[in-house]
């Protein structure tokens, strides 16, 4: 099998726990590009939060791509051209908001450069106590993250809008994210997958972060777009990931690699399992399967 393109998830895969790319990983990905292999960053993030990492890897120089928001858009770095499709209409976003509002969870509507953020009153009180306990600034946002209870997303999403009702969602969104402590999200994810399975794609990207997309909008959908744009066949692609939003991508690529820290259901469908994101798992996978 000749691999011509490597598609990589970000959090828990390319990135270490401190949101950085290790030097060893940078080196091998630069070497791969010099040998003619195209890189694609495949993430739940939008382009604004992916571009700094693409720049570190010199992907514009070598003709790389971004698979944004779980396949909702593909960004051609060499030509600065964005191919968008699969956004969630505001009516659907309002429907999803209504469904999840019955739980004590945070609901986020992600846009390109902003987000709607809903915290029920009890959760907001919990966050106020958390902000005080950890001596966070008074203007520190209430927004949560895939790994953090509270996370400052203002650099990537400067347009932050706190909402209280579904009617305040006034435009289409890229996706809906739902988050709270893992012991709650486990049950919420299970129920949502049963109740909404015929209407939306639903999956956990971490044990506390659930993402909801329009049906058939997945990272695998992004790979199909790349096949059309580049002429590289799916069986000539290698995909690496760790979360449920990576499953379809790993299954569709010619070679699907799960990280050592991946969820167990991701490992089960992968062709191989590499080391963790803290142990340069991408480096190990490229050494083993591409001989670089």
N, C-alpha and C positions, 0 to 999 in steps of 0.2 A: 504494500500500500504506500503510495506517494502522497504525503501530506503537503498541501499547498497553502493552507490557511489554518490558524489557531484562534479559536474563539474562547475567551476566558471570562468567567464571572469575576466580580470585583471583591466584595466583602466576603471574607472567609476563604478566598481563593488567591487572587493576585495580591491582595492587600494583607498585611499583617494586622494584628490587633490594634496597632497605633495608627492605622490608615496610611501606612507607608509601604512602598515596594522595596524589598531587600535589594542590595547591590548585586548579589549573585543572580537574582531573577532579572534585573535590568540587563545585566551583561549577556545572559543567554538569549533574551528576547531580541536584543540588538543584533546578536550574532545570527539568529534565525532570520531576521529581516534582511541582513546582508546576503543571505543565501537564497533570497527570493520568496520567503514565506511571508504571507500577509497576516497581520494581526488584527483582531477585532475584540474590543472590550464589550462584553455583553452584561448588562446590568439593569437593575430596577431604577437606577438613577437617570436623570435627564442629562443632556449634553453639557450643560453648564458645570455640572459636578464631575464630568468625565474628562473634559478637555485638559485640565492640568496634568492628569496622569498620562494621557496620550502624548502630551508635549514631552514629558520626562522620557518616554520611550521612542521619541522621534518618529511617531507614526505618520505624521503628515508627510515627512520626507519620503517614507517608504510606501505610501499609499494605503494606510490603514483605515479601519472603519469603527464606528461606534454603533452597537445595537442598544438603543436606548429604551428605557422604561419597559423592559421585558419584551421587546420586539415591536413596540408601538411605532418606533421610528428608526431609521438607519441613517447615519451621518457619514458622508464621504469626506474624509479629512483632506485629501489632496485637492479637492475641488470646492471645499467648504459648502457642500450641497447636502441638504437634509430631505429625506424621503419620509413623509409622515403619513400614517394611516392607523386606524384602530383606536382613536380616542373614545373616551366614554362620554356620551351625551349627558347633558346636565340632568335630564329626566331620570336616566339610569343611576347617576350619582346620587340623586335625591332618594331613589328607591333603596339603594344600598345603604345610605345613611340611616334611613328609617329602620332597616332590618337590624343593623348593629347597635342602634341606640338603645335597645332593650337591655344591653349589658353595660356594666361599668367599665368601659373601654374608651380609649382615645381613638377618634376617627379623623383621618387626614385625607384631604383631596389634593393630590399632587398635580401641579401645573408645570409648565416649562421653567418658569423663574419665580414661582410662588406656591403657596399652599393655603387651603382652608384647614383650620384646625379646630376640632371640637373636643372639649374635655367636660364630662358631666360634673356637676357641682361637687360630689364626693371626691372624685379624682382630682379636681382642681385644688381642693383643700389639702389633699395628700401631697400634691406638688408644691404648694406653698410651704408646707412643713419641710419638704425635701430641700427646697431652695435655701431655706433658713439654716437647716442642719449642715449643709455643705458650703455655707457662706458664699452662695452664688450672687452675682450682682442683681439689683432690683429690676433691671430691664432684661434679665436672662429669659429667653422665650420659654413658654410652657410646652413646646413641642417635644415629643419623645423621639427615640431613634431605634434602629433595629437591634442595637445592643445596649443602649443607654436609656435610663428612665427619663432623663431630660437631656436634650441635645440642641446646641445652637446651630441652626441651619441657615442663618441669615446670609451668609456669604454666597451659598448656592441658590437659595430661595429667598430673595430679599422682600418679595411681596407676600407678607404673612398676614392672613386675615382670620381672626378668631370669630367663630360662628356659634350660634345656639340652636338654630333651626335649619331644616333642610332647605327652606325657601331662600336662605342666604347663599346657597350655592347657585351662582348666577351665570355660570359658563361651563362648557365642557371641560373635563379633567383628563389627565393622562391615565390615572389609576386611583383607586382608593386603598389606603393603608390603614390597618387596624392594629393597635398595640396596647399591651398591658403586661403584667407579670406572667411568666411562662405557665404557672399552674392554672391561670384563668384562660390564657390563649389556647391551651391544649383542647379544652372543652369547646371554646368558641369556634375554633377551626374545624373541629369534628362536626359540630352542628351545621355550620355554614356550608361545608362541603356536601352535606346531605340535602339541605334546604335549597341551595342556590346552584346546584351542579348543572342544571339544564339551562341556566341563564348566563353564567359567568365562569371564567377561569379563576380558581381560588387556590392559594398555596402559601405555606410558611417559608420565609426566607431565613428566619432564625427562630428560636423557640419562643420568642415574644413578638414576632412581627409577621402579620398576615397581609398578603396583597391580593387585590381583586381587580381583574382585568375584564374587558369584553371577551366573549367566547372566541377561542382560536387565536387570540393575540398572545403569543408566547415567544420566548427566545428562539424556538425552532422556526417560527414564522419569520424571525429576523434572518436566520440562516438561509431560508428560501429566497429572501430578498437579495442576500449577498450572492447566492448562486446566479440570480438573474443579472446582477450588476457586474460581477467579475468573470463569469463564465467558469468559475471553479465549481466542480461537482460536489454534492454533499458528501460523497464517499471519499473525497479528497480533503475533508475538513476534520480537524481534531477539536473537540470541545472539552472544557474542564470546568467543573463547578462543585458546589457543596449543598445547595438548597433545593427546595421543591420546585422553585421557578427555573431550575436548570435541567430538570428531568427530561422534558421533551427535546431540549437541545442536545443532551448527551445521547439520547436514543436516535436522533436523526443524523447526527454526524457519523462519518465513517469510523471514527474512534472516539468513544466517550470515556472520559477519565473523571472519577470522583476523588475529591481530596480526602486525606486521612481524617479530617475533622468533619466530613460531610454527614448529613443525616443518614440513618440506616437505610431508608427507602431509596435514597439516591445511590448509595453504594451497591444496592441489590441490582439495579438496572444497568450499572456501568460495565464497560468492557474491562476496566482495570481500576485499581485504587492506588493512589500515590501517597506521598507523605503529606503532612498537614501544611497549612499556610504559614505556620511558624517554623517549619523545617524545610522551606524552599521546595514544596511539593511540585510546583510547576517545573522547576529545574530538573528534579528527578524524573518526571514524566517525559520531558523532552530528551533527556539523556537516553532513557530506556527505549523510547519508541521512534525517535528521529535520529539518534546517534550523533547529536551535536554536542 
